[in-house]
Amino acid sequence: MTPLLWQLIYTSHATDAFSETELGAILAASHANNPPQGLTGILLYSDGRFIQVLEGARDAVEALYERIKADPRHEAVRRVITREVAQRDFADWSMGYRALTATDLVSHPQLLDFFAEQFSADGFGQAGSPARFLLMAFRDVA
Ligand SMILES: Cc1cc2nc3c(=O)[nH]c(=O)nc-3n(C[C@H](O)[C@H](O)[C@H](O)COP(=O)(O)O)c2cc1C
């Protein structure tokens, strides 16, 4: 039986403003830990807020999410979407990273929806899925 491919998107708030060094430490851990677990995804950071997409086998994704959730470097960790997918959207990234500027957010206003209290996935139909929308935004600001 083919194992389920699982995609989880969450948002959170950095506990303190993040320096490039601190972000670098998170990415170093991700690049070391994610590939052996078959995990891929992206991390977007903007003005003290994170959006992360995790994808891989369901158990591996949930285990990583639990570990990340307990990390004191961020808070208000909120699971936005969990879904079964047929294929990875971020197959090429053990953990891709972009810092988004205010200009990126203005040109991709739907990104703001990820941080809204009442998140609705309805607006993402055009892109196919929230993760695909993030993927496009991620590529655009590369
Ligand atoms: C916003 C955020 C995203 C993170 N993403 C990952 C990740 O994708 N993979 C990972 O292994 N750790 C990630 N971490 C770090 C974990 O919380 C944890 O510190 C790390 O996995 C511990 O790894 P180590 O035991 O190798 O140091 C993230 C932390 C934060 C705050």
The ligand as a Gaussian input file, in Angstrom:
#p B3LYP/6-31G(d) Opt

LIG

0 1
 C        9.261000      28.418000      12.765000
 C       10.089000      27.186000      13.022000
 C       10.212000      26.223000      12.024000
 C       10.978000      25.075000      12.231000
 N       11.071000      24.139000      11.240000
 C       11.800000      23.013000      11.457000
 C       11.894000      21.988000      10.460000
 O       11.326000      22.077000       9.365000
 N       12.656000      20.896000      10.739000
 C       13.325000      20.746000      11.924000
 O       13.990000      19.728000      12.121000
 N       13.243000      21.699000      12.877000
 C       12.507000      22.813000      12.677000
 N       12.438000      23.776000      13.655000
 C       13.279000      23.608000      14.865000
 C       12.657000      22.656000      15.858000
 O       11.695000      23.317000      16.638000
 C       13.751000      22.082000      16.769000
 O       14.457000      23.115000      17.410000
 C       14.747000      21.261000      15.993000
 O       14.094000      20.343000      15.145000
 C       15.677000      20.487000      16.936000
 O       16.601000      19.830000      16.124000
 P       17.993000      19.338000      16.710000
 O       17.651000      18.408000      17.830000
 O       18.671000      18.687000      15.557000
 O       18.698000      20.593000      17.179000
 C       11.655000      24.907000      13.464000
 C       11.506000      25.884000      14.468000
 C       10.744000      27.009000      14.256000
 C       10.628000      28.042000      15.338000

